[in-house]
Structures are given as structure tokens and as C-alpha cells.
């Protein structure tokens, strides 16, 4: 239904006067504009090509467009940056003559929860007589899969998915077919989808999934330990998980 100049209409129990409408405007279009502006807290809209309000609305929409575009660009560049392979890292924990586990992660450039969790996991295994080689993705080229009795892969979560470097390493860099594997998913607090995709990748590549763990940076890892640092709690939980896996290995 078109709206004429000076016609009064009602939307969502609000009375709105439509002034300076040079042409017919569909009521559906007006409703959509009003919903958007009310959602943004702007309030009423006076329609008309000659009105100051319309000029301000157009200017606002233009600014909003460039703002959203800028945010998306920054997000895209940030994603490219964090998805790059981290630095070379390799450290051994425990006895090299015992059962040996490979623990791999791709270092996040902003926080090292992944490295700290993997180190804690390695310490938990070594305390139970299982040696652990902790390496970054860049160090996987020096790894011989046949030398390890178990593999632990730790993936960060970016855009609700496991980080590309770790996924590609499992697919192309190291053969996990027939290997016993533990999956660890790291994230700020929303890791459900990333964990599922990560587990799926491991299974598709022939890995035998022994266990899967998730640790968060911002979301509480344990509601009963809120007085402690969330990272410290994650480390403690990683050690406990390692103890449990070692006991059943």
C-alpha cells in the first residue's frame, strides 16, 4: 500500500506523520526503515528528499557502510595474520627410553594458552612415565611418526573453526593413519563447532581418537575455581587429563 504526502500511519503502536514525500513510497519500505532506525535507537523518521532528516539519514547510512566495511577488512587481515604458522619450537619432557608421545600445536601470536596447555599435558604424561616431545607445526618436518606411540594435537579456534595450519599439518605434513590421537581444542569460549571439525579431521585421516579436551581463555574452565587464573586452571586440567590418559594407555 503506497503512502501519500501528509498521510498518518501507525507502526508498532507509534504514530508517525509522513511529510514531504515527493513520490509514492511503499509501506513495506517505510516499515523496514523504521525498524532499522528504531533498532539503532535513532527514533522517528521524516521522509522527503528536501528534508534535513533525510540528508542526515543518508549520511548516517554511508558512514555505517564504511564503518562495517572497515571492521570486516580489519577482521580479515587479523584472521590472515593469526592463521600463519607460528615459530619453530621443540622440547622434550621425561624419559626418551620410555613410551613417547608427540604433542603438536601452532602458536597463537597474541596469547600462549596453547603452548602452556601442551607443556602441562607433557608434564602430566612424563610424571606417569611417558616421554613427551612438544613441537610447533613448523617443527613437524623433523618428526618421524613411527617413533611415537601416541599423538596429541592442539588447535586454536579462529572464526569458529580449528586453525588452518594445524588442520593442514594433519592432512599433509604428518601421517596419523592408525595412530592413537588426543585432540585438544583451545579458544576464547566458543569452541563447540571447532572441536567437532577438528575431531572429524583426525578421524578422516585415520587417527584413532583416544580422548578430546577443550580449554578456554576467557570462559571459565571450572566454575568451582573462579578465584584462580583461567589459564592456570586450564593447565591443571590438562595435567589431570594427561594423568587419566596415561593410566589407561
Long-range contacts (C-beta under 8 A, 24 or more apart in sequence): 1-26, 1-27, 2-26, 2-27, 3-27, 3-30, 12-38, 14-44, 16-44, 16-45, 17-46, 18-46, 18-47, 19-46, 19-47, 19-48, 19-51, 20-46, 20-47, 20-48, 20-49, 20-50, 20-51, 21-47, 21-48, 22-48, 22-49, 22-50, 79-158, 79-159, 81-109, 82-108, 82-109, 82-110, 82-156, 82-158, 82-163, 83-158, 83-163, 83-164, 83-165, 84-109, 84-165, 85-136, 85-137, 85-138, 85-165, 86-136, 86-137, 86-138, 86-165, 87-136, 87-138, 88-136, 88-138, 88-139, 89-115, 89-134, 89-135, 89-136, 89-138, 89-139, 90-133, 90-134, 90-135, 90-136, 90-139, 90-142, 91-119, 91-122, 91-133, 91-134, 91-135, 92-131, 92-132, 92-133, 92-134, 93-119, 93-122, 93-123, 93-125, 93-126, 93-131, 93-132, 93-133, 93-134, 94-122, 94-125, 94-126, 94-129, 94-130, 94-131, 94-132, 95-126, 95-129, 95-131, 96-131, 97-131, 98-129, 98-130, 98-131, 99-129, 99-130, 99-131, 99-149, 99-150, 99-249, 100-130, 100-131, 100-132, 100-133, 100-147, 100-148, 100-149, 100-150, 101-125, 101-130, 101-131, 101-132, 101-133, 101-148, 101-149, 101-150, 101-151, 101-152, 102-132, 102-133, 102-135, 102-143, 102-145, 102-148, 102-150, 102-151, 102-152, 103-132, 103-133, 103-134, 103-135, 103-151, 103-152, 103-154, 104-134, 104-135, 104-136, 104-137, 104-140, 104-151, 104-152, 104-153, 104-154, 104-166, 104-169, 104-174, 105-134, 105-135, 105-136, 105-137, 105-153, 105-154, 105-155, 105-166, 106-136, 106-137, 106-154, 106-155, 106-156, 106-163, 106-165, 106-166, 106-169, 107-136, 108-156, 108-186, 111-217, 113-186, 113-215, 113-217, 113-231, 113-234, 114-154, 114-156, 114-186, 116-231, 116-234, 116-235, 117-154, 117-184, 117-186, 117-215, 117-234, 117-235, 117-238, 118-152, 118-154, 118-184, 118-238, 119-235, 120-234, 120-235, 120-236, 120-238, 120-239, 120-242, 121-152, 121-184, 121-238, 121-239, 121-241, 121-242, 122-242, 123-239, 123-242, 124-238, 124-239, 124-240, 124-241, 124-242, 124-243, 124-246, 125-242, 125-245, 125-246, 127-239, 127-242, 127-243, 128-242, 128-243, 128-246, 128-247, 129-246, 130-246, 130-249, 137-165, 137-166, 137-169, 137-173, 140-169, 140-173, 140-174, 141-173, 143-174, 145-174, 145-175, 145-176, 145-179, 148-179, 149-180, 149-249, 150-179, 150-180, 150-181, 150-182, 150-210, 150-245, 150-249, 151-176, 151-179, 151-180, 151-181, 151-182, 151-207, 152-181, 152-182, 152-184, 153-181, 153-182, 153-183, 153-184, 153-198, 153-202, 154-184, 154-185, 154-186, 155-183, 155-184, 155-185, 155-186, 155-194, 155-198, 156-186, 156-187, 157-185, 157-186, 157-187, 157-188, 157-190, 157-191, 157-194, 160-190, 160-193, 160-194, 161-193, 161-194, 161-197, 162-194, 162-195, 162-197, 162-198, 162-201, 166-198, 167-198, 167-201, 170-201, 170-202, 170-205, 170-207, 171-201, 171-205, 176-202, 176-205, 176-206, 176-207, 177-205, 177-206, 177-207, 178-206, 178-207, 178-208, 179-206, 179-207, 179-208, 180-207, 180-208, 180-210, 180-249, 181-207, 181-208, 181-209, 181-210, 182-209, 182-210, 182-211, 182-212, 182-213, 182-245, 183-209, 183-211, 183-212, 183-213, 184-212, 184-213, 184-214, 184-215, 184-238, 185-212, 185-213, 185-214, 185-215, 186-214, 186-215, 186-216, 186-217, 187-214, 187-216, 187-217, 188-216, 188-217, 188-218, 188-219, 189-216, 189-217, 189-218, 189-219, 190-219, 191-216, 210-245, 210-249, 211-241, 211-244, 211-245, 213-237, 213-238, 213-241
